[in-house]
Amino acid sequence: MTRRLAPVALAAVLAAGSAGAAEIRVLNWKGYGTDEAWAVEAFERATGHTVVHDHFNSEQEMLTKLRTNPGAYDVVLINSAYTRQAAEEGLIRPIDTEGMRNVDDLAPNMATNEELNANGALHGVPWVWGVTGFAYHEQAFEEAPTSLEVFWDPELKGEVGWRDDAVEAVQFAALATGQSINDIGDMDAVRDKLEALMPQLATLWSSENDWNQFMASGEFVVATYWSGSANRSRTNFGLPVAFVVPEEGAIGWLDGLSIPAGSENVEAARQFIDWMIDPRFYVQWDTQVGAPASANLEAAAALGDAAFNRIVLGNPEAIERIEIMGPIPEETRREYLELWQELKAGL
């Protein structure tokens, strides 16, 4: 582990290393760490840079924004399953980590992730990881659900929430039919399972804000969800929800911070990324707001024993059920989308 600088010393080093003030333009999910006001303000004070955010609601929207706005962004959040594609399209550039103090503390298996290191060069600094499983309203269940079959429970008809995402829908149906999310051999079984799901749905959700509002209003009592978001829903919004890694398995993911190819503020972008993977930022984010699990081993070790990410994602049995999502060929992605659009048309 590297020796940690005191906050004042760290700020001084960052400020001294800054090659002039810059406006850093960040593309990310809304409310996903990088736009926490207290963190941005501290970074701006330390470096003299300013930070401006733009947001997306899907990975496809993120890629489209990078394609159609060359030079518009300096830092972008990319799921590792999409990093290779972005690199091969020339949308992001290799990252030189020399001088980034917190990189040495990253988990080795995440730092060397093949997708983040597309074509043998680091294109995404591993930041946070987590699980897409489901969460439920604790007061709506006498016994905690553990299986994906809760979504097909006839007694919950009209009380189920599901994310409006074709890939995720197909992958959950694959898990529910005993298949790997990265090797789906029986699409007929997936279709049948999703067709049976449609009458169960109360609504489809697209954003974390949607999810919180639907759960708080009682529109649904159980819904697919992200582990870090479930943490925020409890910590930041006070919702009585519990997260589940289903017994059939869950969708694992790793998010990296990348630098778009057209960025003119590469040094400032590197400083911002290093700030985001700093343990002090992460512990405050996780404690005050709720965050996914950190790729920084020192940050993970700094969490208390009662922390959500220690209890839920620190369970070896649960981790064994998590399958990290890999890249999906465009032809396969289109197949998933066509199936999902067809099923939604019948709602």
Beta strands, then each sheet from edge to edge (+ up, - down):
strand 1: 23-28
strand 2: 50-55
strand 3: 75-79
strand 4: 92-93
strand 5: 125-137
strand 6: 160-163
strand 7: 201-205
strand 8: 222-226
strand 9: 241-244
strand 10: 250-260
strand 11: 293-294
strand 12: 322-324
sheet 1: 2+ 1+ 3+ 10- 4+
sheet 2: 2+ 1+ 3+ 10- 5+ 8- 6- 7-
sheet 3: 2+ 1+ 3+ 10- 12-
sheet 4: 2+ 1+ 3+ 10- 5+ 9-
sheet 5: 2+ 1+ 3+ 10- 5+ 11-
end
